Amino acid sequence: MEFDRETFRRLFPNLAKELESGRNSVSINSVRTDIEVGEKAVSQSFVHYEPDVIDFIRRCDTAEQAEEIIDYMERRGEIRKEYA
């Protein structure tokens, strides 16, 4: 399926603004053609990574989600009441 720019802007106005602004870009530093090498490189970067409550809260979309995370971590004893 192919769109011209005006049709794309009309159908997806927010996405069109985001793409045209150029502010939200991700640079790609390298391309791996060997899947095993790529998977190994990615998996090694998170070998000893242990997310904490702040990491989970950053992924929340709403305050209610963040409060659920805080309550859950507090019930599990991973954070203290004072910290929550």
DSSP file (Angstrom, degrees, kcal/mol; ACC not computed):
  #  RESIDUE AA STRUCTURE BP1 BP2  ACC     N-H-->O    O-->H-N    N-H-->O    O-->H-N    TCO  KAPPA ALPHA  PHI   PSI    X-CA   Y-CA   Z-CA
    1    1 A M              0   0    0      0, 0.0     2,-0.4     0, 0.0     0, 0.0   0.000 360.0 360.0 360.0 136.0    0.0    0.0    0.0
    2    2 A E        -     0   0    0      0, 0.0     2,-0.3     0, 0.0     0, 0.0  -0.966 360.0-169.2-127.7 139.7    1.4    3.4   -0.9
    3    3 A F        -     0   0    0     -2,-0.4     2,-0.2     4,-0.0     3,-0.0  -0.923  19.3-131.1-122.7 148.5    0.3    6.9    0.2
    4    4 A D     >  -     0   0    0     -2,-0.3     4,-2.3     1,-0.1     5,-0.2  -0.543  40.7-100.1 -85.3 168.7    1.2   10.3   -1.0
    5    5 A R  H  > S+     0   0    0      1,-0.2     4,-2.7     2,-0.2     5,-0.2   0.886 120.5  50.8 -59.5 -42.8    2.3   12.8    1.7
    6    6 A E  H  > S+     0   0    0      2,-0.2     4,-2.2     1,-0.2    -1,-0.2   0.902 111.0  48.0 -65.7 -40.0   -1.0   14.6    2.0
    7    7 A T  H  > S+     0   0    0      2,-0.2     4,-2.6     1,-0.2     5,-0.2   0.919 112.5  49.8 -64.4 -42.9   -3.0   11.4    2.4
    8    8 A F  H  X S+     0   0    0     -4,-2.3     4,-2.9     1,-0.2     8,-0.2   0.918 111.0  49.3 -61.3 -44.0   -0.5   10.2    5.0
    9    9 A R  H  < S+     0   0    0     -4,-2.7    -1,-0.2     1,-0.2    -2,-0.2   0.883 112.9  47.7 -62.9 -38.3   -0.8   13.5    6.9
   10   10 A R  H  < S+     0   0    0     -4,-2.2    -2,-0.2    -5,-0.2    -1,-0.2   0.906 118.5  39.3 -70.1 -41.5   -4.6   13.3    6.8
   11   11 A L  H  < S+     0   0    0     -4,-2.6    -2,-0.2     1,-0.2    -1,-0.2   0.859 133.2  21.6 -76.1 -36.5   -4.7    9.7    8.0
   12   12 A F     X  +     0   0    0     -4,-2.9     4,-2.5    -5,-0.2    -1,-0.2  -0.565  69.1 162.4-132.5  68.1   -1.9    9.9   10.6
   13   13 A P  H  > S+     0   0    0      0, 0.0     4,-2.1     0, 0.0     5,-0.2   0.887  77.2  45.2 -61.4 -42.2   -1.5   13.6   11.6
   14   14 A N  H  > S+     0   0    0      2,-0.2     4,-2.3     1,-0.2     5,-0.2   0.916 114.5  47.8 -69.6 -41.9    0.4   13.0   14.8
   15   15 A L  H  > S+     0   0    0      1,-0.2     4,-2.6     2,-0.2     5,-0.2   0.900 110.8  52.6 -64.1 -40.1    2.8   10.5   13.3
   16   16 A A  H  X S+     0   0    0     -4,-2.5     4,-2.5    -8,-0.2    -2,-0.2   0.915 109.6  48.8 -61.7 -43.3    3.4   12.8   10.3
   17   17 A K  H  X S+     0   0    0     -4,-2.1     4,-1.9    -5,-0.2    -2,-0.2   0.923 112.2  49.0 -61.4 -44.1    4.3   15.6   12.7
   18   18 A E  H  X S+     0   0    0     -4,-2.3     4,-1.1     1,-0.2     6,-0.5   0.919 113.8  45.2 -63.1 -44.2    6.7   13.4   14.6
   19   19 A L  H  < S+     0   0    0     -4,-2.6    -1,-0.2     1,-0.2    -2,-0.2   0.889 115.1  47.0 -67.8 -39.1    8.4   12.1   11.5
   20   20 A E  H  < S+     0   0    0     -4,-2.5    -1,-0.2    -5,-0.2    -2,-0.2   0.769 104.4  61.2 -75.6 -25.2    8.7   15.5    9.9
   21   21 A S  H  < S-     0   0    0     -4,-1.9    -1,-0.2    -5,-0.2    -2,-0.2   0.857  85.3-153.5 -71.2 -33.3   10.0   17.2   13.0
   22   22 A G     <  +     0   0    0     -4,-1.1     3,-0.2    -5,-0.2    -3,-0.1   0.507  62.1 113.2  74.6   2.7   13.1   15.0   13.1
   23   23 A R        +     0   0    0     -5,-0.3     2,-1.3     1,-0.2    -4,-0.1   0.875  66.5  57.8 -75.7 -37.4   13.4   15.4   16.9
   24   24 A N  S    S+     0   0    0     -6,-0.5     2,-0.3     2,-0.0    -1,-0.2  -0.631  78.1 142.4 -96.5  78.1   12.6   11.9   17.8
   25   25 A S        -     0   0    0     -2,-1.3     2,-0.5    -3,-0.2    -6,-0.0  -0.868  38.7-151.7-120.5 153.8   15.3   10.0   16.0
   26   26 A V        -     0   0    0     -2,-0.3     2,-0.3     2,-0.0    -2,-0.0  -0.987  17.3-138.0-123.4 124.9   17.4    7.0   16.9
   27   27 A S        -     0   0    0     -2,-0.5     2,-0.6     2,-0.0    -2,-0.0  -0.615   7.1-148.2 -84.2 142.7   20.8    6.6   15.4
   28   28 A I        -     0   0    0     -2,-0.3     3,-0.1     1,-0.1    -2,-0.0  -0.947  13.8-177.1-110.5 115.8   21.9    3.2   14.2
   29   29 A N        +     0   0    0     -2,-0.6     2,-0.3     1,-0.2    -1,-0.1   0.752  63.9   3.0 -86.9 -25.4   25.7    2.8   14.7
   30   30 A S        -     0   0    0      2,-0.0     2,-0.4     0, 0.0    -1,-0.2  -0.989  56.9-138.0-156.8 161.6   26.1   -0.6   13.1
   31   31 A V        -     0   0    0     -2,-0.3     2,-0.5    -3,-0.1    -3,-0.0  -0.993  15.1-154.7-125.9 130.7   24.3   -3.4   11.2
   32   32 A R        -     0   0    0     -2,-0.4    -2,-0.0     1,-0.1     6,-0.0  -0.914  11.5-175.2-107.6 126.6   24.9   -7.0   12.0
   33   33 A T  S    S+     0   0    0     -2,-0.5     2,-0.7     1,-0.1    -1,-0.1   0.640  70.7  76.8 -91.9 -15.8   24.2   -9.5    9.3
   34   34 A D     >  -     0   0    0      1,-0.2     4,-2.0     2,-0.0     5,-0.2  -0.865  67.9-158.4 -97.3 115.0   24.9  -12.5   11.5
   35   35 A I  H  > S+     0   0    0     -2,-0.7     4,-2.8     1,-0.2     5,-0.2   0.889  89.7  53.8 -61.4 -42.4   21.9  -13.1   13.8
   36   36 A E  H  > S+     0   0    0      1,-0.2     4,-2.2     2,-0.2    -1,-0.2   0.902 108.7  48.6 -61.8 -41.9   23.8  -15.1   16.4
   37   37 A V  H  > S+     0   0    0      2,-0.2     4,-2.2     1,-0.2    -1,-0.2   0.920 113.3  48.2 -64.1 -43.4   26.5  -12.3   16.8
   38   38 A G  H  X S+     0   0    0     -4,-2.0     4,-2.1     1,-0.2    -2,-0.2   0.922 112.2  47.6 -63.3 -45.6   23.7   -9.7   17.2
   39   39 A E  H  X S+     0   0    0     -4,-2.8     4,-2.6     1,-0.2     5,-0.2   0.887 111.8  50.9 -63.3 -39.5   21.8  -11.7   19.8
   40   40 A K  H  X S+     0   0    0     -4,-2.2     4,-1.9    -5,-0.2    -1,-0.2   0.914 110.1  49.4 -65.0 -43.0   24.9  -12.4   21.8
   41   41 A A  H  X S+     0   0    0     -4,-2.2     4,-0.9     2,-0.2    -2,-0.2   0.905 114.6  44.3 -63.8 -42.1   25.9   -8.7   21.8
   42   42 A V  H >X S+     0   0    0     -4,-2.1     3,-0.6     1,-0.2     4,-0.5   0.930 113.3  49.2 -69.4 -45.7   22.4   -7.6   23.0
   43   43 A S  H >< S+     0   0    0     -4,-2.6     3,-0.8     1,-0.2    -1,-0.2   0.830 106.7  56.7 -67.1 -30.4   22.0  -10.3   25.6
   44   44 A Q  H >< S+     0   0    0     -4,-1.9     3,-1.2     1,-0.2     4,-0.3   0.793  96.4  63.5 -71.1 -26.8   25.4   -9.6   27.1
   45   45 A S  H << S+     0   0    0     -4,-0.9    -1,-0.2    -3,-0.6    -2,-0.2   0.716 109.9  39.2 -71.8 -17.2   24.6   -6.0   27.8
   46   46 A F  T X< S+     0   0    0     -3,-0.8     3,-0.9    -4,-0.5    -1,-0.2   0.111  79.9 116.1-114.4  21.0   21.8   -7.0   30.2
   47   47 A V  T <  S+     0   0    0     -3,-1.2    -1,-0.1     1,-0.2    -2,-0.1   0.922  90.9  20.9 -59.0 -49.7   23.6   -9.9   31.9
   48   48 A H  T 3  S+     0   0    0     -4,-0.3     2,-0.5    -3,-0.1    -1,-0.2   0.093  91.4 132.1-108.5  22.1   23.7   -8.4   35.4
   49   49 A Y    <   -     0   0    0     -3,-0.9    -3,-0.1     1,-0.0    -4,-0.0  -0.644  29.7-179.5 -80.3 123.1   21.0   -5.8   35.0
   50   50 A E        -     0   0    0     -2,-0.5    -2,-0.0     0, 0.0    -3,-0.0  -0.941  21.6-139.5-121.9 105.2   18.5   -5.8   37.9
   51   51 A P        -     0   0    0      0, 0.0     2,-0.2     0, 0.0    -2,-0.0  -0.360  18.0-155.3 -65.5 143.3   15.7   -3.3   37.4
   52   52 A D     >  -     0   0    0     -2,-0.0     4,-1.8     1,-0.0     3,-0.3  -0.481  37.8 -84.3-107.9-175.7   14.6   -1.4   40.5
   53   53 A V  H  > S+     0   0    0      1,-0.2     4,-2.5     2,-0.2     5,-0.2   0.849 127.5  56.2 -60.5 -35.5   11.4    0.3   41.4
   54   54 A I  H  > S+     0   0    0      2,-0.2     4,-2.3     1,-0.2    -1,-0.2   0.905 104.7  52.6 -63.9 -41.3   12.4    3.5   39.6
   55   55 A D  H  > S+     0   0    0     -3,-0.3     4,-0.7     1,-0.2    -1,-0.2   0.906 111.8  46.1 -60.3 -41.5   13.0    1.5   36.3
   56   56 A F  H >< S+     0   0    0     -4,-1.8     3,-0.8     1,-0.2     4,-0.3   0.898 110.8  52.0 -68.9 -40.0    9.5    0.1   36.6
   57   57 A I  H >< S+     0   0    0     -4,-2.5     3,-1.7     1,-0.2    -2,-0.2   0.880 102.0  60.6 -64.7 -37.5    7.9    3.4   37.4
   58   58 A R  H 3< S+     0   0    0     -4,-2.3    -1,-0.2     1,-0.3    -2,-0.2   0.764 101.7  54.6 -61.3 -24.0    9.6    5.0   34.3
   59   59 A R  T << S+     0   0    0     -3,-0.8    -1,-0.3    -4,-0.7    -2,-0.2   0.528  86.8 107.6 -86.9  -5.8    7.7    2.5   32.2
   60   60 A C    <   -     0   0    0     -3,-1.7     3,-0.1    -4,-0.3    -3,-0.0  -0.427  53.3-160.9 -75.7 146.5    4.3    3.5   33.6
   61   61 A D  S    S+     0   0    0     -2,-0.1     2,-0.3     1,-0.1    -1,-0.1   0.690  74.5  30.4 -94.8 -24.2    1.8    5.5   31.5
   62   62 A T  S  > S-     0   0    0      1,-0.1     4,-1.7     0, 0.0     5,-0.1  -0.874  78.0-115.3-133.7 164.3   -0.3    6.7   34.4
   63   63 A A  H  > S+     0   0    0     -2,-0.3     4,-2.4     1,-0.2     5,-0.2   0.844 115.7  59.4 -65.7 -33.9    0.0    7.6   38.1
   64   64 A E  H  > S+     0   0    0      1,-0.2     4,-2.1     2,-0.2    -1,-0.2   0.902 104.2  49.5 -63.3 -40.5   -2.3    4.7   38.9
   65   65 A Q  H  > S+     0   0    0      2,-0.2     4,-2.2     1,-0.2    -1,-0.2   0.917 110.5  50.5 -63.5 -42.4    0.1    2.3   37.3
   66   66 A A  H  X S+     0   0    0     -4,-1.7     4,-2.5     1,-0.2    -2,-0.2   0.903 109.1  51.1 -62.7 -41.0    3.0    3.8   39.2
   67   67 A E  H  X S+     0   0    0     -4,-2.4     4,-2.7     1,-0.2    -1,-0.2   0.885 108.1  52.5 -64.6 -37.9    1.1    3.5   42.5
   68   68 A E  H  X S+     0   0    0     -4,-2.1     4,-2.6     2,-0.2    -1,-0.2   0.918 110.0  48.8 -61.9 -43.0    0.4   -0.2   41.7
   69   69 A I  H  X S+     0   0    0     -4,-2.2     4,-2.8     2,-0.2     5,-0.2   0.927 112.1  48.4 -62.0 -45.7    4.1   -0.8   41.2
   70   70 A I  H  X S+     0   0    0     -4,-2.5     4,-2.3     1,-0.2    -2,-0.2   0.932 112.8  47.6 -61.7 -46.8    5.0    0.9   44.4
   71   71 A D  H  X S+     0   0    0     -4,-2.7     4,-2.5     2,-0.2    -1,-0.2   0.918 113.3  48.8 -60.8 -43.5    2.4   -1.0   46.4
   72   72 A Y  H  X S+     0   0    0     -4,-2.6     4,-2.0     1,-0.2    -2,-0.2   0.933 112.4  46.7 -62.4 -47.6    3.5   -4.3   44.9
   73   73 A M  H  <>S+     0   0    0     -4,-2.8     5,-2.4     1,-0.2     6,-1.0   0.859 112.7  51.1 -65.0 -34.7    7.2   -3.7   45.6
   74   74 A E  H ><5S+     0   0    0     -4,-2.3     3,-0.9    -5,-0.2    -1,-0.2   0.917 108.9  50.3 -68.3 -43.1    6.4   -2.6   49.1
   75   75 A R  H 3<5S+     0   0    0     -4,-2.5    -2,-0.2     1,-0.3    -1,-0.2   0.866 110.0  51.0 -61.8 -36.1    4.3   -5.8   49.7
   76   76 A R  T 3<5S-     0   0    0     -4,-2.0    -1,-0.3    -5,-0.2    -2,-0.2   0.591 115.1-118.2 -78.2  -9.7    7.2   -7.9   48.5
   77   77 A G  T < 5S+     0   0    0     -3,-0.9    -3,-0.2    -4,-0.5    -2,-0.1   0.663  80.0 123.3  82.5  16.2    9.6   -6.1   50.8
   78   78 A E  S   <S+     0   0    0     -5,-2.4     2,-0.3    -6,-0.2    -4,-0.2   0.698  77.6  27.7 -83.9 -19.2   11.7   -4.7   48.0
   79   79 A I  S    S-     0   0    0     -6,-1.0    -2,-0.2    -9,-0.1     2,-0.2  -0.978  83.5-119.8-136.8 153.7   11.2   -1.1   49.2
   80   80 A R     >  -     0   0    0     -2,-0.3     4,-2.3     1,-0.1     3,-0.2  -0.513  27.5-112.1 -88.7 160.1   10.5    0.3   52.6
   81   81 A K  T  4 S+     0   0    0      1,-0.2    -1,-0.1     2,-0.2    -7,-0.0   0.876 118.4  54.7 -56.5 -40.5    7.4    2.3   53.6
   82   82 A E  T  4 S+     0   0    0      1,-0.2    -1,-0.2     2,-0.2    -3,-0.0   0.887 110.3  45.7 -63.1 -39.1    9.5    5.5   54.0
   83   83 A Y  T  4        0   0    0      1,-0.2    -1,-0.2    -3,-0.2    -2,-0.2   0.866 360.0 360.0 -71.7 -37.2   10.9    5.1   50.4
   84   84 A A     <        0   0    0     -4,-2.3    -1,-0.2   -14,-0.1    -2,-0.2   0.509 360.0 360.0 -64.6 360.0    7.5    4.4   48.9
